[in-house]
Amino acid sequence: MLVSKVAIVTGSSRGIGRGIALSLAGVGYSLVINYAGNASAAASTVEACLVAAKENGYEIDAISVRADIGDATAREYLLQETRNHFGRLDLLVNNAGITSIGRADLLDATEEAFDTLMGVNLKGPFFLSQAAARWMIDETSKDQTLHPKIVTISSISGYTVSVNRGDYCMAKAALGMMTKLFAVRLAEHGINVYEICPGIIASDMTAPVKEKYDRLIGDGLTPIRRWGLPEDVGQAVVAIADDQFRFSTGEVFNVDGGFHIRQL
Ligand code: NAP
């Protein structure tokens, strides 16, 4: 069995998750590439991870696992596949997420869309973290040199109002509390828990609003006047995965070009 560290990155067939997976591969992590339905994108990410690792002198393994994070049976399957293939878990990155379905105004938003979004963006990460944490506790109880970690990708939408994406904003805000809850509960087991809060990142999710954000960024919305890239988030995950923040848990890392800074 391969001895390299193993990470599950949810929603890593495309976008930010793919950037995270590639960055982790570049420092020698073996990877579980989770996706919802786009098998060819997932296969391409697996290939790209193997190449990224090799270019940096590492031999890793990577598999893709189709599993809807909003579905309990699928989440169990994702962990079981990881167990069967790798037998260990060093890092869970809760990245998979969907945007607000239909982007309806707060006064028109439907319960159906709300439930679907909450299932993927909040319930999924919570119960996947719970199940992964149980496995990690089992690992650390047998080998106290291990320090597995959980990283959750939230969003500036967790504290920035968009009245046509209320469900998305609320789910992202709740992920901040989720991180703190698990940080406190898991500290005694040597498991640190972090939130990464990305700003505006170029991906399929933001492609439909590209022109709007081009304009806002050009007008100085962010002190660093450019779009964020998936690898910007990936490098932040690598710093955490590399154990550079051993005495920090429940911490929020803003990867947003300075968006969060209030200005007068
Ligand atoms: P994206 O380009 O739309 O990619 C979404 C990824 O998640 C794909 O790999 C997709 O798989 C997967 N996915 C979607 N629903 C899933 C489900 N139910 N179960 C498992 N996987 C699922 O999105 P992104 O921009 O990279 O966003 C990734 C995360 O970052 C999200 O949580 C998002 O809220 C957050 N975020 C994004 C931005 C931004 O500006 N882009 C900013 C802040 C935070 P398939 O390929 O199979 O569809």
Residues whose N, C-alpha, C, O or C-beta is under 5 A from the ligand:
A	BS01	NAP	G11 S12 S13 R14 G15 I16 G17 N34 Y35 A36 G37 N38 A41 A67 D68 I69 G70 N95 A96 G97 V120 I153 S154 S155 I156 P198 G199 I200 I201 S203 D204 M205 T206
